[in-house]
Each structure stands twice: as structure tokens, then as C-alpha cells.
Amino acid sequence: MATSPLHITNGDADAKKVGETLREETLPWRDFLHDGPVKPGLLLEELSLVRARRFESAANRNSAFLSMMTCRKKNLLNNR
């Protein structure tokens, strides 16, 4: 259970600044929701898979994006 707030930021640079300033945990949100499919009604796991497939094919990566999204979900769940 979290004892301090989790600050969700728009990218790594902001996460670093907020974390250093507040000395609290940050989570950079690295999903570019303005680009690619965002289908309504999907659970987080389903949407993450759709988004990961889109960006991995565009970036020619294996599973780095899905791995990052899985870590992000664990972090969110641990900070409820």
C-alpha cells in the first residue's frame, strides 16, 4: 500500500523533475494516446495490447512497449 501519492506525468523528463522536486514517486506515462488506435470499452490489458502491437510494429521492436505497459500497470496497482 502506498504511503505517498503517485504522480503520473507526461513523459520521462517531467517525471524526473517532479520526482526530484517533491521527492515522491513518479510514473511517466509513455503511451502516445494522440497517435494510433484507442478503442473505447477495452480493459486496460486489452487496450495495452492493441497499443503495444501498434507501436512495436511502427518502431520495429519486439516486446519492449508491452513490457513497459505491464510494468506501468503493476506500479499503478501497487499505488492504489
Secondary structure as UniProt FT lines:
FT   STRAND          7..9
FT   HELIX           12..22
FT   STRAND          26..28
FT   TURN            33..34
FT   TURN            40..41
FT   HELIX           44..59
FT   HELIX           64..78
//
